[in-house]
Amino acid sequence: MPATGTTRTTLRRGIVAAAALPLLIGALASCGYGSEAKKDEPKGAASNASGEGAKKLSASEVRIGYFPNLTHATALVGLQEGLIAKELGATTIKPQSFNAGPSEIEALNGGSLDIGFIGPSPSINGYVKSKSTNLRIISGSASGGVKLVVNPDKIKTLDDLKGKKIATPQKGNTQDVAFLNWISEKGWSVDPESGKGDVSVVRTDNKVTPDAFKQGSIDGAWVPEPTASKLVSDGGSVLLDEGSLWPENKFVITNIVVSQKFLKDHPDVVEAVLRGTVKTNEWIHANQDKAKASANAKLAAEGGKPLDAKVIDPAWPSIAVTDDPLAATLKKQSDWAVKAKLIEQPDLAGIYDLTLLNKVLKAAGKPEVSDAGLGAK
């Protein structure tokens, strides 16, 4: 993730749009299991300062959710290195690892989670399902990291996708919507519900996709990292990087969201977490190799083993950590989901509250970021 401009790299990813209405409730994001993180979390799992001089904030603990994948690098590194905990002083972090957006949104809506790292589709879905009352997007976290990887023996050009079987993670998730939009722009037709049409869209869990690819039951996949690089390591070829579909290769893949109640009751804790994430992103950009190793160590703690070098080495630079939520791209992704008839037109007014983030950025001498007119009043 080499830094360029606002905190990004080679952005890859494109699409997020789904989410918002009942149709998308089961169609959001990716890895983990909605269970609490291990008791023996490394640095960052608890308070960084418990002595008498520890900073006292308005909450004794903050429950933070994330997915164990590279698009949540800010969370992985920030927890592993204790960079978020350091800003919280005596406030303890209670980390929770999730496998998919629906379970994390359920935890947020149910009051068992305060802050979460999550994709745009579940962010939209959670906001609309709660009738705009339960969450706010308070920061960006990552951009990029999504690729179309294919069997090079069967598919040599983009036109060769017609008639082939291509996997996406879930119906209506951000990659699924991106692929459906791309198919539509090619002039091809696919039923968004069944996935049948000029291209067969096969909804397959990212954990299963590599085996399906090796067995030949799919011809390719439109997936995020590190799944994309796993497919390449198994003989696949990158045919398209989603970043090429976006102006300046920039689009949001991970946001930071907060319960509106927690934001109202504990703004000082939310601000401290954001100071930690901003400093984490700075550290990642200044320490690329150490940050990659740190993220991999956290993944190993979550899943029992680290990613192989042939997977993480190409995957890491395709994801850019960023404080900017790239709000205009979230709106675009939502429009794509509407176009695909996966959701009705959502009202996103008020989904962002970047007040505290911009306060932190200003204090750090960084430029403020925009909510694209979708900020809370």
C-alpha positions in Angstrom: 0.0 0.0 0.0 2.4 2.8 -1.0 1.0 6.1 -0.1 -0.2 8.6 -2.7 -2.2 11.8 -2.0 -4.9 11.2 0.6 -3.8 7.8 1.8 -4.2 5.3 -0.9 -2.3 3.1 -3.2 -3.3 1.3 -6.2 -6.9 1.3 -5.6 -8.8 -1.7 -6.8 -12.2 -2.3 -6.1 -15.3 -1.0 -7.6 -18.7 -1.2 -6.5 -20.4 -1.3 -3.4 -23.8 -0.3 -4.0 -26.1 -2.9 -2.8 -27.7 -2.7 0.5 -30.4 -0.9 2.0 -33.5 -2.8 1.8 -34.8 -6.2 2.6 -33.5 -7.6 -0.6 -30.0 -7.0 0.6 -30.2 -8.1 4.2 -28.4 -11.3 3.4 -26.1 -10.0 0.8 -23.3 -8.1 2.5 -19.6 -8.4 2.8 -17.2 -11.1 3.8 -15.1 -13.0 6.3 -15.2 -13.9 10.1 -18.1 -15.5 12.1 -19.8 -12.8 14.2 -18.2 -14.3 17.3 -16.1 -12.5 19.9 -12.4 -12.3 19.3 -10.0 -14.5 21.1 -9.4 -13.9 24.8 -5.7 -13.8 24.1 -5.8 -10.9 21.6 -2.4 -9.3 20.9 -1.8 -5.6 21.5 -4.9 -3.6 21.2 -7.4 -6.0 22.7 -7.6 -4.2 26.0 -6.7 -0.9 27.5 -3.2 0.4 26.7 -3.0 2.3 30.0 -4.4 1.0 33.2 -2.3 2.9 35.8 -3.3 5.9 37.7 -2.2 8.3 34.9 -4.4 6.6 32.3 -6.7 9.0 30.4 -10.3 8.8 31.6 -13.0 8.9 29.0 -16.8 8.8 29.3 -17.0 5.0 28.6 -15.1 2.2 30.4 -15.1 0.1 27.2 -15.7 0.3 23.5 -16.8 -2.7 21.4 -15.2 -2.6 17.9 -16.1 -5.0 15.1 -14.1 -5.8 12.0 -13.6 -8.6 9.4 -10.4 -10.7 9.3 -9.4 -9.7 5.8 -6.9 -7.2 4.2 -9.6 -4.7 3.3 -9.8 -4.1 7.0 -6.1 -3.4 7.4 -6.7 -0.3 9.5 -8.5 -2.4 12.1 -6.0 -5.3 11.9 -2.9 -3.2 12.3 -4.5 -0.7 14.7 -5.4 -3.5 17.1 -2.3 -5.5 16.6 0.1 -2.6 17.2 -2.0 -1.0 20.0 -2.3 2.3 18.1 -6.0 2.6 18.7 -5.7 1.5 22.4 -3.1 4.1 23.0 -5.5 6.9 22.2 -8.2 5.4 24.4 -6.2 5.4 27.6 -8.1 3.7 30.4 -11.0 2.8 28.0 -10.8 -0.9 27.1 -11.3 -2.2 23.6 -13.5 -5.2 23.2 -12.8 -6.5 19.7 -15.2 -8.7 17.8 -14.5 -10.5 14.6 -17.3 -11.0 12.0 -17.6 -13.0 8.8 -20.2 -10.9 7.0 -22.0 -7.6 7.0 -25.4 -8.9 8.2 -24.0 -10.2 11.5 -22.1 -7.0 12.2 -25.1 -4.8 11.4 -27.2 -7.0 13.6 -24.8 -6.6 16.4 -24.7 -2.8 15.9 -28.5 -2.6 15.7 -28.9 -4.9 18.7 -26.7 -2.8 20.9 -23.9 -5.4 21.3 -21.4 -3.4 19.1 -20.5 0.3 19.3 -18.1 0.9 16.3 -17.5 -1.3 13.2 -15.3 -1.5 10.2 -17.7 -2.6 7.4 -18.3 -2.3 3.6 -20.5 0.3 1.9 -23.4 -2.1 1.1 -24.0 -3.2 4.7 -23.5 0.4 5.8 -26.3 1.5 3.5 -28.4 -1.5 4.4 -28.1 -0.9 8.1 -28.8 2.8 7.8 -32.0 2.3 5.7 -33.3 -0.7 7.6 -33.2 1.3 10.8 -35.0 4.1 9.1 -31.9 6.3 9.5 -31.9 6.0 13.2 -29.1 3.6 14.1 -25.7 4.2 12.5 -23.5 6.9 11.0 -20.5 6.5 8.8 -17.8 8.5 10.6 -14.7 7.7 8.5 -13.3 5.9 5.5 -10.9 3.1 6.0 -9.9 1.4 2.7 -10.2 1.6 -1.0 -9.4 -0.8 -3.8 -8.5 -4.5 -3.7 -11.0 -6.1 -6.0 -10.2 -7.9 -9.2 -11.7 -10.2 -11.9 -9.6 -13.3 -11.9 -10.2 -16.0 -14.6 -9.0 -19.3 -15.9 -6.7 -18.2 -18.7 -7.3 -21.4 -20.6 -11.0 -20.6 -21.0 -11.1 -16.8 -20.9 -8.5 -14.6 -22.7 -10.5 -11.4 -23.2 -13.4 -9.7 -21.5 -15.7 -10.7 -24.3 -14.9 -14.3 -23.5 -16.9 -14.0 -20.3 -20.2 -14.4 -22.2 -21.5 -17.9 -21.5 -19.0 -18.5 -18.6 -19.6 -19.1 -14.9 -18.2 -16.2 -12.8 -18.4 -16.2 -9.0 -19.2 -13.2 -6.7 -19.3 -13.4 -2.9 -23.0 -12.9 -2.3 -26.1 -11.8 -4.1 -26.3 -8.0 -3.8 -23.0 -7.5 -2.1 -20.6 -4.9 -3.4 -18.7 -7.1 -5.8 -21.9 -8.7 -7.0 -23.4 -5.3 -7.8 -20.2 -4.2 -9.5 -20.2 -7.2 -11.7 -23.9 -6.9 -12.6 -23.3 -3.3 -13.5 -20.3 -4.2 -15.7 -22.4 -6.9 -17.4 -25.1 -4.4 -18.1 -22.7 -1.9 -19.6 -21.4 -4.6 -21.9 -25.0 -4.9 -23.2 -25.5 -8.4 -21.8 -28.4 -9.5 -19.7 -28.4 -11.4 -16.3 -31.4 -11.9 -14.0 -30.2 -10.4 -10.7 -32.1 -12.8 -8.6 -31.1 -16.2 -10.1 -27.8 -15.0 -11.6 -28.8 -16.7 -14.9 -28.2 -15.0 -18.3 -25.6 -14.2 -20.8 -23.1 -14.8 -18.0 -23.8 -17.2 -15.1 -23.2 -15.3 -11.9 -22.5 -17.9 -9.2 -22.8 -16.5 -5.7 -20.0 -18.3 -3.7 -18.5 -17.7 -0.3 -15.0 -16.3 -0.6 -13.7 -19.2 1.6 -15.1 -21.7 -1.0 -14.2 -19.8 -4.2 -10.6 -21.0 -4.5 -11.6 -24.7 -4.3 -14.5 -24.1 -6.8 -12.0 -22.5 -9.1 -9.5 -25.3 -8.8 -12.2 -27.9 -9.4 -13.4 -26.1 -12.5 -16.9 -25.5 -11.3 -16.4 -21.8 -11.9 -14.4 -20.1 -14.7 -13.5 -17.0 -12.7 -14.5 -14.7 -9.9 -15.0 -11.0 -9.2 -13.6 -10.9 -5.7 -11.8 -8.8 -3.1 -8.3 -9.5 -1.7 -6.9 -11.8 -0.6 -9.2 -14.1 -2.5 -8.2 -12.6 -5.8 -4.5 -13.3 -5.1 -5.3 -16.8 -3.9 -6.9 -17.5 -7.3 -3.9 -16.1 -9.1 -1.6 -18.4 -7.0 -3.8 -21.3 -8.2 -3.2 -20.5 -11.8 -5.7 -17.7 -12.4 -5.0 -14.5 -14.4 -6.2 -11.0 -13.5 -8.4 -9.9 -16.4 -9.7 -6.6 -14.9 -9.0 -4.4 -11.9 -12.1 -2.7 -10.6 -10.2 0.4 -10.0 -10.1 1.0 -13.7 -13.9 1.5 -13.6 -13.6 4.5 -11.3 -12.3 8.1 -11.8 -8.8 8.2 -10.5 -9.1 4.6 -9.4 -10.7 5.7 -6.2 -13.7 4.0 -4.5 -14.7 3.0 -1.0 -14.4 -0.6 0.1 -14.4 -0.2 3.9 -16.0 2.4 6.1 -16.0 3.0 9.9 -19.5 3.2 11.3 -20.8 4.0 14.8 -24.1 3.5 16.7 -25.8 6.8 16.8 -26.5 6.3 20.5 -22.9 5.6 21.2 -21.9 8.7 19.2 -24.3 10.9 21.2 -23.4 9.5 24.6 -19.6 9.1 24.1 -18.3 11.5 21.5 -14.9 11.6 23.3 -14.4 7.9 22.9 -15.4 8.0 19.2 -12.9 10.9 18.7 -10.2 8.9 20.4 -10.9 5.9 18.2 -10.6 8.1 15.1 -7.3 9.6 16.3 -6.2 6.0 16.6 -7.3 5.1 13.1 -5.8 8.2 11.5 -2.5 7.5 13.2 -2.7 3.8 12.2 -3.1 4.8 8.6 -0.2 7.1 8.9 1.9 4.3 10.4 0.8 1.9 7.6 2.0 4.2 4.9 5.3 5.0 6.6 6.0 1.3 7.5 4.8 -0.8 4.6 6.6 -4.0 5.3 6.0 -3.9 9.0 2.4 -3.1 8.5 1.9 -6.0 6.1 3.6 -8.3 8.6 1.4 -6.9 11.4 -1.8 -7.4 9.5 -0.7 -10.9 8.6 0.0 -11.6 12.3 -3.4 -10.5 13.2 -4.9 -12.7 10.5 -2.9 -15.6 11.9 -4.3 -14.9 15.3 -7.8 -15.0 13.9 -7.6 -17.9 11.6 -4.7 -20.0 12.9 -2.2 -19.4 10.2 -0.9 -16.4 8.2 -1.4 -15.8 4.5 1.3 -17.3 2.3 3.8 -14.7 0.9 2.6 -15.5 -2.7 -0.9 -14.3 -1.7 -0.2 -11.4 0.7 2.7 -9.9 -1.3 0.6 -9.1 -4.4 -2.6 -8.4 -2.5 -1.2 -5.8 -0.1 -0.3 -3.1 -2.5 -3.7 -3.2 -4.3 -5.5 -2.0 -1.2 -5.2 1.6 0.0 -6.0 2.7 3.6 -7.6 6.1 3.6 -9.3 8.4 6.1 -11.5 9.8 3.3 -14.8 7.9 3.1 -15.0 8.8 -0.6 -18.7 9.5 -0.1 -19.5 10.2 -3.7 -18.5 6.7 -4.6 -20.8 5.2 -2.1 -23.7 7.1 -3.7 -22.6 5.8 -7.1 -22.5 2.2 -5.8 -26.0 2.6 -4.4 -27.2 3.9 -7.8 -25.8 0.7 -9.4 -27.7 -1.5 -7.0 -30.9 0.4 -7.9 -30.1 0.0 -11.6 -29.7 -3.7 -11.1 -33.1 -3.8 -9.5 -31.7 -5.3 -6.3 -32.9 -2.4 -4.2 -35.3 0.5 -4.3 -33.9 4.0 -4.3 -32.6 4.6 -0.7 -32.6 7.9 1.1 -29.0 8.3 2.2 -29.4 11.8 3.6 -27.7 11.9 7.0 -25.7 8.7 6.6 -22.4 10.5 7.3 -21.2 12.4 10.3 -17.7 13.5 9.6 -17.5 16.2 12.3 -15.2 14.3 14.6 -13.0 13.0 11.8 -12.5 16.4 10.4 -11.7 17.7 13.8 -9.0 15.0 14.2 -7.7 15.6 10.7 -7.5 19.4 11.2 -5.6 18.9 14.5 -3.1 16.7 12.6 -2.6 19.3 9.9 -4.5 17.2 7.3 -7.2 18.4 4.9 -10.8 17.9 5.8 -12.9 15.3 3.8 -16.3 15.6 2.2 -19.6 13.9 2.9 -20.8 14.6 -0.7 -23.9 16.4 0.7 -25.0 13.3 2.7 -24.1 14.5 6.1 -26.2 14.6 9.2 -27.8 18.0 9.9 
